Amino acid sequence: MESTGAQAGAAMEITVSKSDLLKELTATQGVVERKTTIPILSNFLFEAVGDRLTITATDLDLSLRTSCPAKVKKEGSCTIPARKLHDYVKLLPDGDITIKLLENHWVNIRLGRSNTKMVGMARANYPALPMFPTGTSYQLPAQVLRTMIAKTIFAISNEESRYTLNGALLVLKAESMTMVATDGHRLAHIENSAGKFAGPGTEMRVLVPKKCMAELNSLLQDFDQDSIDFAKDESTLFFRVGDRLLTSRQLTGQFPNFEAVLPRDNTKTVTVRSEDIAGAIQRVAQFADERSGAIRLRLDKNEIKVSSSSSEAGESEDSIETAYAADPLTIGFNSAYLLDFLKASSAGDVRFEFKDPQSAGQLRPAENGDEFKYRYIVMPMRI
């Protein structure tokens, strides 16, 4: 338990370096709710104990707890408006900032000749947050996880009503780690079975919400350790990234049976350079119907044609030479869906695999490498 002083927000007084503080305030910005009906959630919780300042942000679904070294003159805690504090600290010159709790939850922030008082709120109103479980935790390879998030996050549904699709499915096994995301129109699937993986003995499946994935992605960006700690309890997921702890409410419910939609017999295949096809699709998409973004792909002898037309904008066609000898095929797609995949798959050749104009197309990097198996399935459009 915290000391009663820290709990009640007694006269906290600390000194902290501007660069240390700003780094942690920046890391927690993504979690703070911009538009909230609960005012305290727009605030950071500051807790000063020993020689550390712990900073917490939460929107009740997602929370991030982080810390930095501080000279603690008086232990205690307070809450400070998050955006305002971040924007103000950013404008201060380098040096040591003194932060002191005053009467009525006001907070004094001072550096050199800059002196500011901010209106805080009662510490007692800040929600209690879950602690990292003491039971089993797993080590997840940090850069593998980051790659998997980048290659699936764009396929997560934004429709509130499709609750179980508002996150990605993470499947952990002793020998592999898989992430799957879908919005019902397309599906991104990536598996990593290279290297050792300290996964559970039995298969574990968890649904990771989109906002948690985005936050995890930015925490992993400049993270230089090999692995992070992952744990879960009944309702919460915990990701410990170095000294930072990200917690997220789990999504509940049944993720669709994605194995059933993975195409089995897409035998008409064509391989093209990723940047060539992306360029062609971007140009042609300028003339697609604005609402549907529909473009046509036509596979013919040794070429792939990309075209679009709309009564408002006109029509456009681009063609790319490529080895193709199977029967001709014309199939329509939402151009944005194809571009999302091409942006996420690293440069190089990509393989388009089709069955017929009515069946889902499958896209994958031509050289999948040993480490990752990556595939992207897109439903066709009638055109």
C-alpha positions in Angstrom: 0.0 0.0 0.0 1.0 3.6 -0.5 1.7 5.7 2.5 -1.3 7.8 3.6 0.6 10.9 2.5 0.9 9.6 -1.1 -2.7 8.5 -1.0 -4.2 11.7 0.2 -2.0 13.8 -2.1 -0.2 15.4 0.8 2.4 18.0 0.0 4.3 16.3 -2.8 7.5 18.1 -3.9 9.9 16.8 -6.5 12.6 17.9 -9.0 12.9 16.1 -12.3 14.9 16.7 -15.5 12.8 18.2 -18.3 14.1 15.6 -20.9 13.3 12.6 -18.6 9.8 14.0 -17.9 9.0 14.9 -21.5 10.0 11.5 -22.7 7.5 9.8 -20.4 4.7 12.4 -20.9 5.1 11.8 -24.7 4.9 8.0 -24.3 1.6 8.3 -22.4 -0.1 10.8 -24.7 -1.8 8.2 -26.8 -3.7 6.7 -23.9 -5.2 10.0 -22.5 -8.8 10.4 -23.7 -9.2 13.6 -25.7 -13.0 13.7 -25.4 -14.1 12.2 -22.1 -17.2 12.7 -20.0 -15.1 11.8 -16.9 -12.8 14.8 -16.3 -10.3 13.0 -14.2 -9.4 10.8 -17.2 -7.9 13.9 -18.9 -5.3 14.0 -16.1 -2.1 12.2 -15.4 -1.6 10.6 -12.0 1.8 11.6 -10.6 3.1 9.5 -7.7 6.5 10.3 -6.1 8.0 7.6 -3.9 11.7 6.8 -3.1 13.7 8.2 -6.0 11.1 7.7 -8.8 8.2 9.6 -10.2 5.5 7.2 -11.6 3.2 8.6 -14.2 -0.1 6.9 -15.1 -2.7 7.6 -17.9 -5.9 5.7 -18.4 -9.1 5.8 -20.4 -10.6 2.9 -18.3 -10.1 0.4 -21.1 -6.4 1.0 -21.6 -3.8 2.3 -19.2 -0.1 3.0 -19.3 2.1 3.3 -16.2 5.6 4.6 -16.7 8.3 6.2 -14.5 11.4 8.3 -14.5 14.1 9.2 -11.9 13.3 12.2 -9.7 14.7 13.9 -6.6 11.8 13.4 -4.2 11.8 16.0 -1.4 8.3 15.1 -0.2 6.6 11.8 -1.2 3.0 12.3 -2.4 0.7 12.2 -5.4 -1.4 14.5 -7.5 -3.2 14.7 -10.8 -2.4 17.2 -13.6 -4.2 17.9 -16.9 -2.3 15.7 -19.3 -2.4 17.7 -22.6 -1.7 21.0 -21.0 1.2 19.7 -19.0 2.7 17.9 -22.0 2.4 21.0 -24.2 3.8 23.3 -21.5 6.8 21.1 -20.6 7.6 20.8 -24.3 8.1 24.6 -24.5 10.3 24.8 -21.4 14.1 25.1 -21.9 16.3 22.1 -20.8 16.9 21.9 -17.0 15.4 20.7 -13.8 11.7 21.2 -13.2 10.3 21.5 -9.7 6.8 20.2 -9.2 5.0 21.0 -6.0 1.5 20.3 -4.8 -0.4 23.3 -3.4 -3.7 23.8 -1.7 -6.9 22.7 -3.4 -5.1 20.3 -5.8 -3.3 23.1 -7.6 0.2 22.2 -8.8 3.1 24.6 -9.1 5.6 23.9 -12.0 8.8 25.9 -12.0 12.0 25.9 -14.1 14.4 28.9 -13.9 12.3 32.0 -14.5 9.2 30.1 -15.7 6.6 29.7 -13.0 3.2 28.2 -13.6 0.3 27.0 -11.4 -2.0 24.4 -12.9 -5.4 23.4 -11.7 -5.3 19.7 -10.8 -8.0 17.4 -9.4 -8.4 15.3 -6.3 -6.1 12.2 -6.3 -8.8 10.2 -4.6 -11.0 10.4 -7.7 -8.4 8.7 -9.9 -9.5 5.1 -10.8 -7.6 2.2 -9.3 -5.7 0.2 -11.9 -4.9 -3.5 -12.2 -1.5 -4.7 -11.1 0.7 -7.2 -13.1 -0.5 -10.7 -12.1 1.9 -12.7 -9.9 1.1 -15.9 -11.7 2.3 -17.1 -15.1 3.7 -14.6 -17.5 5.2 -15.2 -21.0 8.1 -13.6 -22.8 7.2 -12.4 -26.3 9.9 -11.4 -28.8 9.7 -7.6 -29.1 10.5 -7.1 -32.7 8.5 -10.1 -33.9 5.5 -8.7 -32.1 6.1 -5.2 -33.7 6.3 -6.7 -37.2 3.1 -8.7 -36.6 1.2 -5.6 -35.4 2.3 -3.5 -38.4 1.2 -6.2 -40.8 -2.3 -6.7 -39.4 -3.5 -3.6 -37.6 -4.9 -1.9 -40.7 -7.3 -4.8 -41.3 -9.1 -4.4 -37.9 -12.7 -3.3 -38.2 -13.6 0.2 -37.0 -17.3 -0.6 -36.8 -18.4 -0.4 -33.2 -21.2 -2.9 -33.8 -18.7 -5.7 -34.9 -17.3 -5.9 -31.4 -15.1 -9.0 -31.7 -13.5 -7.6 -34.9 -12.4 -4.4 -33.1 -9.1 -6.2 -32.2 -6.7 -8.7 -33.5 -6.5 -12.4 -32.5 -3.2 -13.3 -30.9 -2.5 -17.1 -30.9 0.4 -18.3 -28.7 1.7 -21.9 -29.0 4.8 -23.4 -27.7 6.4 -23.3 -31.1 4.7 -20.4 -32.8 3.0 -17.0 -32.5 0.2 -16.0 -34.9 -1.8 -12.7 -35.3 -5.0 -12.4 -37.4 -7.1 -9.4 -38.1 -10.3 -9.0 -40.2 -13.1 -6.5 -40.8 -15.2 -9.0 -42.7 -14.0 -7.8 -46.1 -10.3 -8.7 -45.8 -8.1 -10.6 -43.5 -4.5 -10.3 -42.6 -2.7 -13.4 -41.2 0.9 -13.6 -40.1 2.7 -16.5 -38.4 6.1 -16.7 -36.8 7.6 -20.0 -36.0 11.3 -19.2 -36.3 13.4 -19.1 -33.1 12.6 -20.2 -29.6 9.3 -19.1 -28.2 8.5 -19.3 -24.5 4.8 -19.7 -25.1 2.3 -21.6 -23.1 2.2 -25.4 -23.1 -1.3 -25.4 -24.6 -2.6 -23.0 -27.2 -3.6 -19.6 -25.8 -5.9 -17.2 -27.8 -6.5 -13.6 -26.8 -8.2 -10.7 -28.5 -6.1 -7.5 -28.4 -8.1 -4.3 -29.0 -6.9 -2.0 -31.8 -6.0 1.0 -29.5 -3.9 -1.4 -27.4 -2.1 -2.6 -30.5 -1.4 0.9 -31.7 0.0 1.9 -28.2 2.1 -1.3 -28.1 3.5 -0.6 -31.5 4.7 2.9 -30.5 6.2 1.6 -27.2 8.1 -1.0 -29.2 9.4 1.5 -31.7 12.5 2.6 -29.8 12.6 -0.4 -27.5 16.0 -2.1 -27.6 15.5 -5.2 -25.5 14.8 -8.7 -27.0 11.5 -9.4 -25.3 8.6 -8.1 -23.3 6.5 -9.8 -20.6 2.9 -10.7 -21.3 0.3 -11.9 -18.8 -3.4 -12.0 -18.5 -6.1 -12.4 -15.9 -9.9 -12.9 -16.3 -10.5 -9.4 -17.9 -7.2 -7.7 -18.5 -4.1 -8.1 -20.8 -0.7 -6.9 -19.4 2.3 -6.0 -21.5 5.4 -5.0 -19.7 7.8 -3.1 -22.1 10.9 -2.4 -20.1 9.9 -0.1 -17.3 6.5 0.7 -18.9 3.4 -1.3 -18.2 0.5 -1.3 -20.6 -2.8 -2.8 -19.5 -5.8 -3.3 -21.6 -9.3 -4.7 -21.2 -9.7 -7.9 -23.1 -12.2 -8.1 -25.9 -14.6 -11.0 -25.2 -16.6 -13.0 -27.6 -15.9 -15.4 -30.5 -13.4 -14.3 -33.2 -14.5 -15.7 -36.6 -13.2 -19.1 -37.7 -10.5 -17.6 -39.9 -9.0 -21.0 -40.9 -12.2 -21.7 -42.9 -11.7 -18.7 -45.2 -8.1 -19.3 -46.0 -8.1 -20.1 -49.7 -7.1 -23.6 -50.7 -7.1 -23.7 -54.5 -6.1 -20.3 -55.9 -4.1 -21.7 -58.8 -4.0 -18.6 -61.1 -1.0 -16.8 -59.8 1.0 -13.8 -61.0 4.1 -12.2 -59.5 4.8 -8.4 -59.7 7.1 -5.9 -58.1 5.3 -4.4 -55.1 6.1 -0.8 -56.1 5.1 -1.3 -59.7 1.6 -2.6 -58.9 1.2 -0.1 -56.0 2.0 2.8 -58.4 -0.4 1.5 -61.0 -3.2 1.0 -58.5 -2.7 4.5 -57.0 -2.9 6.2 -60.4 -5.9 4.2 -61.6 -7.7 4.6 -58.2 -7.9 8.4 -58.9 -10.6 7.6 -61.4 -12.5 5.0 -59.5 -16.0 5.5 -58.1 -15.5 7.6 -54.9 -17.7 5.6 -52.7 -16.5 2.1 -53.6 -12.9 2.7 -54.7 -13.4 -0.2 -57.1 -10.7 -1.1 -59.6 -10.4 -4.0 -62.1 -7.5 -6.4 -62.4 -7.3 -8.3 -65.6 -4.8 -11.1 -66.0 -4.0 -11.9 -69.6 -1.1 -13.4 -71.5 2.0 -12.1 -69.9 0.4 -8.9 -68.5 -1.7 -7.6 -65.7 -4.0 -4.7 -66.5 -5.3 -2.3 -63.8 -8.3 -0.2 -64.7 -11.1 1.9 -63.3 -13.9 4.1 -64.6 -16.5 6.4 -63.1 -19.1 8.7 -64.7 -17.9 11.6 -62.6 -14.1 11.3 -63.0 -13.4 9.4 -66.3 -11.4 6.3 -66.8 -7.8 5.1 -66.4 -5.8 2.0 -67.3 -2.2 0.9 -66.5 -0.6 -2.4 -67.5 2.4 -4.3 -66.1 4.4 -7.0 -68.0 4.6 -10.2 -66.1 4.8 -13.9 -66.7 1.2 -15.3 -66.8 0.0 -18.2 -69.0 -3.2 -19.4 -67.4 -6.7 -18.5 -68.6 -7.6 -14.8 -68.6 -9.4 -13.5 -65.5 -11.0 -10.2 -64.6 -11.7 -9.5 -60.9 -12.7 -6.3 -59.0 -11.3 -5.1 -55.7 -11.5 -2.1 -53.3 -8.2 -0.3 -54.2 -7.6 0.9 -50.7 -7.6 -2.7 -49.4 -4.9 -3.7 -51.9 -2.8 -0.6 -51.1 -3.0 -1.3 -47.4 -1.3 -4.7 -48.0 1.3 -3.3 -50.4 2.3 -0.6 -48.0 2.6 -3.1 -45.1 4.5 -5.8 -47.0 8.1 -4.9 -47.4 9.4 -3.9 -50.9 10.1 -6.7 -53.3 7.9 -9.0 -55.3 4.3 -9.9 -54.3 2.3 -12.8 -55.5 -1.4 -12.5 -56.4 -3.3 -15.8 -56.3 -6.8 -16.1 -57.7 -9.4 -18.8 -58.3 -12.2 -17.1 -60.2 -13.9 -13.6 -60.2 -16.3 -14.5 -57.3 -13.7 -16.0 -54.9 -11.4 -14.3 -52.4 -8.0 -13.3 -53.8 -4.9 -14.1 -51.7 -1.8 -11.8 -51.7 1.5 -12.6 -50.2 5.2 -11.6 -50.4 6.8 -13.8 -53.1 9.7 -14.5 -50.8 8.0 -15.1 -47.5 11.4 -15.9 -45.8 11.9 -18.4 -43.0 10.8 -16.1 -40.2 7.3 -15.0 -41.2 4.5 -16.5 -43.2 2.3 -13.6 -44.2 -0.9 -13.7 -46.3 -3.7 -11.3 -47.0 -7.1 -12.4 -48.2 -9.5 -9.9 -49.9 -13.1 -10.4 -51.0 -13.7 -9.4 -54.6 -16.2 -6.7 -55.6 -18.8 -6.9 -58.4 -17.8 -4.4 -61.1 
